[in-house]
Amino acid sequence: MDGGEKSDLICAWALEEGFDRAGVAVLDRSEHEEAFERWLERGEHGEMSYLEKRRDVRLDPRLILDGARSAVCVALHYHPLRDSVESEGDLWPRVARYARGSDYHGVMERRLEALAERICAAFPGTGTRLYVDTGPVLERELAARAGIGVAGKNTNLLHPESGSWFLLGELFTTLELRPDPPISDLCGSCTRCLEECPTGAFPEPYRLDSNRCISYWTIEHRGPIPSHVRSSIGDWVFGCDVCQEVCPVNPGRDLWPEGEFHLPKRRADLDLASLLSLERERYVEIFRGTAMKRAKLEGLKRNAAVAMGNRGDKRYLPALSQALCDADPTVRGHAAWALGRIGNEAAVEVLESALGDEEHPVTRGEITASLQVLRDVGGQKQNQAQADLPTRVD
């Protein structure tokens, strides 16, 4: 059996194991080494310092596995693009679609392990190693080499049949396989993703600045979100899909992935208020086996408070007031910020009471800043009311 026949067989097995597409890439040093180095030098990876580690392996995938020659790249659809419970409420429409169901890491790893077993059984002595977004792999470049997609200006891979709604995984092997042809550019002159990004996270086509990215701040960043960033996050709670939602390649795709990526009933009833008040034991129960655990409980509560503040709905005032007693100072601080955005006289009383009990210096600063905002607004309203009084004419 030659390399082409082996490639065809293995890719067919990948589909049998539940993947939507599969292709083969020959391993070679990255063609984007200089761009990647410049990206790191500019600090556009934010606080994701792990991207600086094992740089030699990241830039040369042949070092992943002794004797590695090829990578079998796979894609798995995750967005149904049909009406479902996922569109209901104030929380789930602002959770990135890939994270609403089961954790894709486990789903794809199990299937890649099954694929590796079939390969090793058919070709004894073959070495394999799999990755699903967890190791030093420039997976989009490999997948592009394998014909799984082509880079879009929003840095996502695009495919003419499934848009960008798919996840990537790789199985490195010592087999010499025939590579698949790459896909031609799909963006053309379109720049809609760059123009519609709420935070201007794309300084230029094919370049993402994580420091401006909503997904970075709501998932990867730990601790307080800088105050100047919060308003630009809008009401996104985990990730962001805007650059995919506006992409002309995506609308109208009639994809229907399996149930593991659909929002289960045990989480469907969660809204922003219940997420903000979630106890740890319940959090572990609800979010076990999901990608949303990446942000941790404190991060999800922090994000919920920011979303509430940006929505400006006074129905959130009770939940935010209660969150001023949360065990985590970051959650308390962001709840105070949100109260400052949508508060009234009752919010002032709650914040003043919390300030008397608050010992954390950063959180005290948040409360003080919100009180000042509310008092300034109250003063402006009072001055306006006085100015609107009729002038007495004797």
Protein Blocks (a to p, Z undefined) as FASTA:
>chain_A
ZZklmmmmmmmmmmmnopabdcdddddddfklmmmmmmmmnopnojmlmlmgoklmmmmm
klmpghiabdcdddddfbfoiacfklgcjklmmgcfklmmccfklmmmmmmmmmmmmmmm
mmghiacdddehkaccdfklmmmmnopaccdfkopacdfklojaccddddddfbdcdddd
ddddfklmafklmmmpmnlpafbghiacfklgmklmmmmpgcjddfklmmmnmmafggcf
klmmmpmklgopacdddfklpccfklmmpcfklmmmpcfklmmmmmgoiaklmnommlmm
mmmmmmmmmnopaklmmmmmmmmmpfblklmmmmmmmmmmmgcfklmmmmmmmmmmpmbf
klmmmmmmmmmmmmmmmmmmmmmmmmmpccddZZ
